[in-house]
Amino acid sequence: MSMKEAYVEKIQARLNQWDSEIENLKSKAAEASADAKVEYERQIDELKGMQKETQAKLDELRAASDDAWTDLKAGVENAWDSLERASHKVVERFAA
């Protein structure tokens, strides 16, 4: 397995984990008060959008040649970092 394939698999697995994390957050939002529920759903939608953006960047990287993938890797990592930062903020709000 090439480094590119290993990297793609690693990020794809992490993105797949986000599906279950988002479902977990949806469950918690369903239990929240009406006002909080609206805010949580907005934040969950934002996370879903970021997840889709990261998936699109990963798909672009997956389609890139073995020589070009390292140039695209930074974009994937930036998208992933943004998704992680945003998700930590949402999780902290749910825990509060």
C-alpha positions in Angstrom: 0.0 0.0 0.0 1.4 3.4 -1.0 1.6 6.3 1.4 -1.1 8.0 -0.5 -3.5 5.0 -0.1 -2.7 4.7 3.6 -3.3 8.4 4.2 -6.6 8.3 2.3 -7.8 5.3 4.3 -6.8 6.9 7.5 -8.7 10.2 6.8 -11.7 8.3 5.3 -11.9 6.2 8.5 -11.9 9.3 10.6 -14.6 10.9 8.4 -16.7 7.8 8.7 -16.4 8.0 12.5 -17.9 11.5 12.2 -21.1 10.0 10.9 -21.6 8.3 14.2 -20.5 11.3 16.2 -23.0 13.5 14.4 -25.7 10.9 15.1 -24.8 11.0 18.7 -25.0 14.8 18.7 -28.4 14.7 17.1 -29.6 12.4 19.8 -28.4 14.8 22.5 -30.0 17.7 20.6 -33.3 15.9 20.5 -33.3 15.9 24.3 -32.5 19.6 24.6 -34.9 22.4 25.3 -36.6 24.0 22.2 -34.4 27.0 22.2 -31.2 25.0 22.6 -32.4 22.4 20.1 -32.5 25.0 17.3 -29.0 26.2 18.1 -27.6 22.6 18.3 -29.3 21.7 15.0 -27.7 24.7 13.4 -24.3 23.7 14.7 -24.8 20.1 13.6 -25.7 21.3 10.1 -22.5 23.4 10.1 -20.5 20.3 11.1 -22.1 18.2 8.3 -21.1 20.9 5.8 -17.6 20.9 7.0 -17.5 17.1 6.9 -18.8 17.2 3.2 -16.1 19.8 2.4 -13.4 17.6 3.9 -14.8 14.6 2.0 -14.7 16.5 -1.3 -11.0 17.5 -0.7 -10.2 13.9 0.2 -11.9 12.7 -3.0 -9.8 15.2 -5.0 -6.7 13.9 -3.3 -7.8 10.3 -4.0 -8.1 11.1 -7.7 -4.7 12.9 -7.9 -1.6 11.3 -9.3 0.9 9.9 -6.9 3.2 12.8 -7.6 0.6 15.5 -7.0 -1.2 14.1 -3.9 1.3 15.7 -1.4 0.3 19.1 -2.7 -3.3 18.4 -2.0 -2.6 16.8 1.4 -2.3 20.3 3.0 -5.8 21.2 1.9 -7.2 18.0 3.4 -5.4 18.5 6.6 -6.6 22.1 6.9 -10.2 21.0 6.3 -9.8 18.3 8.8 -8.3 20.6 11.4 -11.2 23.1 10.9 -13.7 20.2 11.3 -12.0 19.0 14.5 -11.9 22.5 16.1 -15.5 23.2 15.3 -16.6 19.8 16.5 -14.8 20.3 19.8 -16.6 23.5 20.3 -20.0 21.9 19.6 -19.2 19.0 21.9 -18.3 21.4 24.7 -21.5 23.2 24.3 -23.5 20.0 24.4 -21.6 19.0 27.6 -22.4 22.3 29.3 
